[in-house]
Amino acid sequence: MKENQELVNEKEGAILELKAILFSTDYKVLRAYETGVPLKAELIELRANARAEINRLEGEIEELREEVNEEIL
């Protein structure tokens, strides 16, 4: 059970780092929207990859939490 919680903590830490990438580039997205200047493809890819990784990690966290709940019961 402790191992699962450690994994959850690690994955949550990774999610926070990925969200920091999104937050730090939000202004570029807003600027592009407001000015009509297109975003660089690298930024679009970076943000898409961050969101995909966040979704993957959140799914893994959910599975780990279900395992912990099953162990408790």
LOKEDREN-187544 format. One record per atom (N, C-alpha, C): residue in three letters; x, y, z. Coordinates in steps of 0.1 Angstrom, whole numbers, padded with zeros to 4 digits, always signed. Example, Ala and Ser with C-alpha at 12.3 -4.5 7.8 and 13.67 -1.06 7.14 Angstrom:
ALA+0132-0057+0078ALA+0123-0045+0078ALA+0132-0033+0078SER+0128-0022+0071SER+0137-0011+0071SER+0129+0000+0079
//
This chain:
MET+0008-0012+0000MET+0000+0000+0000MET+0009+0013+0000LYS+0019+0012+0008LYS+0028+0024+0008LYS+0035+0026-0005GLU+0038+0015-0012GLU+0045+0017-0025GLU+0035+0024-0035ASN+0023+0020-0034ASN+0013+0027-0043ASN+0012+0042-0040GLN+0012+0045-0027GLN+0011+0059-0024GLN+0023+0067-0028GLU+0035+0061-0028GLU+0047+0067-0033GLU+0046+0069-0048LEU+0041+0059-0055LEU+0039+0061-0069LEU+0029+0072-0072VAL+0018+0073-0065VAL+0009+0084-0067VAL+0015+0097-0065ASN+0023+0098-0054ASN+0030+0111-0051ASN+0040+0115-0062GLU+0047+0105-0068GLU+0056+0108-0079GLU+0048+0113-0091LYS+0038+0106-0094LYS+0030+0109-0106LYS+0023+0123-0104GLU+0018+0126-0092GLU+0012+0139-0089GLU+0023+0150-0091GLY+0035+0147-0087GLY+0046+0157-0089GLY+0049+0159-0103ALA+0049+0149-0111ALA+0051+0150-0126ALA+0040+0158-0132ILE+0027+0156-0127ILE+0016+0164-0133ILE+0018+0178-0129LEU+0022+0182-0117LEU+0024+0196-0114LEU+0035+0202-0123GLU+0045+0195-0126GLU+0055+0200-0135GLU+0050+0203-0149LEU+0042+0193-0154LEU+0035+0195-0167LEU+0025+0206-0167LYS+0018+0208-0157LYS+0008+0219-0156LYS+0016+0232-0155ALA+0028+0232-0149ALA+0036+0245-0149ALA+0039+0249-0163ILE+0042+0239-0172ILE+0045+0242-0186ILE+0033+0248-0192LEU+0022+0242-0190LEU+0009+0248-0196LEU+0007+0262-0191PHE+0008+0264-0178PHE+0005+0277-0172PHE+0015+0288-0177SER+0028+0284-0178SER+0038+0293-0183SER+0037+0297-0197THR+0029+0289-0205THR+0027+0293-0219THR+0013+0297-0222ASP+0005+0298-0212ASP-0009+0303-0215ASP-0009+0317-0221TYR-0001+0325-0217TYR-0001+0339-0222TYR+0002+0339-0237LYS+0010+0330-0241LYS+0013+0329-0256LYS+0001+0325-0264VAL-0007+0316-0258VAL-0019+0312-0265VAL-0029+0323-0265LEU-0030+0330-0254LEU-0040+0342-0254LEU-0035+0353-0263ARG-0022+0355-0263ARG-0017+0366-0272ARG-0020+0362-0287ALA-0018+0349-0290ALA-0021+0345-0304ALA-0035+0346-0307TYR-0044+0343-0298TYR-0058+0344-0300TYR-0062+0358-0302GLU-0057+0367-0293GLU-0061+0381-0294GLU-0055+0388-0306THR-0044+0385-0310THR-0037+0392-0321THR-0038+0385-0335GLY-0042+0372-0335GLY-0043+0365-0347GLY-0030+0360-0352VAL-0019+0362-0344VAL-0006+0357-0348VAL-0006+0342-0345PRO-0002+0333-0354PRO-0002+0319-0351PRO+0008+0315-0341LEU+0005+0305-0334LEU+0015+0299-0325LEU+0025+0291-0333LYS+0037+0290-0327LYS+0047+0281-0333LYS+0043+0267-0331ALA+0046+0259-0341ALA+0043+0245-0341ALA+0049+0237-0329GLU+0061+0242-0325GLU+0068+0235-0314GLU+0060+0238-0301LEU+0054+0250-0299LEU+0046+0253-0287LEU+0033+0245-0287ILE+0027+0244-0298ILE+0015+0236-0299ILE+0017+0221-0296GLU+0028+0216-0301GLU+0032+0202-0298GLU+0036+0200-0283LEU+0043+0210-0278LEU+0047+0209-0264LEU+0035+0208-0255ARG+0025+0217-0258ARG+0013+0218-0249ARG+0005+0205-0251ALA+0003+0200-0264ALA-0004+0188-0266ALA+0002+0176-0259ASN+0015+0175-0260ASN+0022+0164-0253ASN+0020+0165-0238ALA+0021+0177-0232ALA+0019+0179-0218ALA+0005+0175-0214ARG-0005+0179-0221ARG-0019+0175-0218ARG-0021+0160-0219ALA-0015+0154-0229ALA-0016+0139-0231ALA-0010+0132-0219GLU+0002+0137-0215GLU+0009+0130-0204GLU+0002+0132-0191ILE-0004+0144-0189ILE-0012+0146-0177ILE-0024+0136-0177ASN-0031+0135-0188ASN-0042+0125-0189ASN-0038+0111-0186ARG-0026+0107-0191ARG-0021+0094-0189ARG-0018+0092-0174LEU-0011+0101-0168LEU-0007+0100-0154LEU-0020+0100-0145GLU-0029+0108-0148GLU-0042+0109-0140GLU-0049+0095-0141GLY-0049+0089-0152GLY-0055+0075-0153GLY-0047+0065-0145GLU-0034+0066-0145GLU-0026+0057-0137GLU-0028+0059-0122ILE-0029+0072-0118ILE-0032+0075-0104ILE-0046+0069-0100GLU-0055+0071-0108GLU-0069+0065-0105GLU-0068+0050-0103GLU-0060+0043-0112GLU-0059+0029-0110GLU-0052+0025-0097LEU-0041+0033-0094LEU-0034+0030-0081LEU-0043+0032-0069ARG-0051+0043-0070ARG-0060+0046-0059ARG-0071+0035-0057GLU-0075+0029-0068GLU-0085+0018-0068GLU-0078+0006-0061GLU-0066+0003-0065GLU-0059-0008-0059GLU-0057-0006-0043VAL-0054+0006-0039VAL-0053+0009-0025VAL-0067+0007-0018ASN-0077+0011-0024ASN-0091+0010-0018ASN-0094-0005-0017GLU-0090-0013-0027GLU-0093-0027-0027GLU-0085-0034-0016GLU-0073-0030-0013GLU-0064-0035-0003GLU-0070-0032+0011ILE-0076-0020+0012ILE-0082-0016+0025ILE-0094-0025+0028LEU-0102-0028+0018LEU-0114-0036+0020LEU-0110-0051+0022
//
